[in-house]
Amino acid sequence: MNKILSRTGVYMRIRKTSMRGFLLMTLFAFIFALKMNASAKAGEATVYEGGTVTISLADTYKRTLMRSKNISYQWYSENGSCASVVSSTMYYATVRGVRATPSCKVYFRCSYVIDGFYRTMDFYYDITVKASNVSVTNVSLNRSSVEMKEGSTFQLTASVYPNNATNRRVNWSSSNNSVATVDGYGLIQAKQAGNATITCRAADGSGKYATCYVKVESDKVSVNAISLNKTSASLEVGETLQLIANVTPSSATNKSVEWSSNSNSVATVSSSGLISARSAGTAIITCKAKDGSGKTATCYVTVKEKVAPTAIVLSQTKAVIVEGETLQLNATVQPANASDKSLSWMSDNTNVATVGANGLVVAKSAGTANIIVTTANHLAAVCQLTVKAKSQGVKTDWCGRYRVKSKHVENNPTREYPDEFEMVIEEKDSVPCITTFFGENLLRVFSDGALKLHDNGNGTATVDLKENSLLRYTGRQDPLYELRVFDDAADDWALTWELKKNEDGSLSLSTFYVASFTWSATEEKWTNGKLEAMYYNVTAERIESTGVKAVETERPEINVTHGSLRLGKEMNVSVYKDSGVLVYSGKTSVVENLPNGIYIVRIGNYAQKVFVK
């Protein structure tokens, strides 16, 4: 009985267990049925009529199915007249658009076993089917024109209408890529100055487009003018001329220029603007800006053949001076338009006299010397110089006011007339000079200080005369007189005029002539010259000496020490190099800082040569 009861208990337990399993299975089936009927949205997709789109499982679902078995799946459309599934795999489905509709669901349903449990999957995609081939109706840009600088960029933005156009892509292009380029996104790049048109064209073939006019300006400052330091020039063969170009504005980016000649046989020009005259003729020198602006400037050049000197004239051909004194000679080269007027000076006896490069003669010692001046083409002129020894006797006081009484002889017809006029002798720069003659102020006539006297130490003095010692009446242009001295002993014209101091204080003058001339404004020269008068046995009576400085007769003290000249007292002194160059002039007791060399020290009528070391 107990066994029966035991078997019965077991059976009852089995029945209870079976019933429990049945109930669980029933519950699972119910839950599965609920899941099968409740689908979730997995995503959205858009497709055009006649076109296709691919949809897929999410990656998490893919990984789950990869680990599963006993898989069964299905892709299907809820409305095949709007969208249909044309092909599928477990993970992907290709959907074709059939008819335009805002929404059509494509489902995915799947059952599988994983980890010993039965599972299901159920979701859908919302598919939007758009009408095919919606054409572009208009294209517009954010700018219709733009101004840019070289090297800059600008972003164009395109708008395509309608918004549902099938193909909204656009293509960009430039009419002049050397001026401006544009990329596939509408970015303009300015290249160089000029104009270009940027076009934005619809890519769907509708022909719709929009344009933007682009003006590119240079960031460079162009040359607006060139001027030259000379616009015309006259040169002789072999000469050069430097042209200088002024480029404006000063802020021009490229201020460089290039030079050229239209006739290199006449005149050439270097890259720096240096003109070289080659042969007689004319040439045009052009200066042109290199920045491409086209600005130019010109210089008209006339080239002439060289004119050789034909003559040289000295201011004096004979002269007498005293040791230590100086004489300024001047030379004139003819013709006036001679190409080369350079001169060379020399003395044939430097022991007697030297001459500097400017024609200043310095008397060294008693004797004679020829002072020679030559031109570049070897023409020469000579001044016969006599240097007298410095007198060691007592100096004569020549200064004073004199009344000159004489008689003169006029020609045509020959007549003898008495004459009277005033003469004044006074010191100028410590040298006695005739400052008034014929009643005229000679200081207004002679630029070098009237007529200088050279004391001979024996009661006589000589006066240097220029070859044309001109005298003129005050305030009048004519007549003009030329003073000439005649040496009876030599029977020739002389360049020295001798004065003699008589015991009564009067002066005797050597014979002289006066010739008159008239200035011709049309011919620009003196004309109508004639010998007007001849003076004999002229004496000058001293009438006063008041206000006239006496000549220093005392021999000055001169000492040389350590590059300096020291005088016994303060006095007017002139110091010359042995070449004749003046190095000091003024009133002082010491002249310092003298370089080593030989110098001529002049104090009044006294001159001394010294050696400074």
Secondary structure, DSSP 4 states (H G I P E B T S, - for coil): -HHHHHHHHHHHHHHHHHHHHHHHHHHHHHHHHHHHH--EEEEEEEEEBT-EEEEE--HHHHHHHHT-EEEEEEEEES-TTTEEEEEE-SSEEEEEE-S-EEEEEEEEEEEEEETTEEEEEEEEEEEEEEPS-----EEEES-SEEEEETT-EEE--EEEESTT-S---EEEEES-TTTEEE-TT-EEEE-SSEEEEEEEEETTSS--EEEEEEEEE-SSPPP-EEEES-SEEEEETT-EEE--EEEESTT-S---EEEEES-TTTEEE-TT-EEEE-SSEEEEEEEEESSSS--EEEEEEEEE------EEEES-SEEEEETT-EEE--EEEESTT-S---EEEEES-TTTEEE-TTSEEEE-SSEEEEEEEEETT--EEEEEEEEEPPP-SPPP---EEEEEEEEEEETTTTEEEEEEEEEEEEEETTEEEEEEETTEEGGGT-TTTSEEEEE-SSSEEEEE--TTEEEE-TT-S--EEEEEEEETTTTEEESEEEEEE-TTS-EEE--EEEEEEEEETTTTEEEEEEEEEEEEEEEEEEEE-TT-PPPP-SPPPEEEETTEEEEEEEEEEEEEETTS-EEEEEEEEEE--PPSEEEEEEETTEEEEEEE-
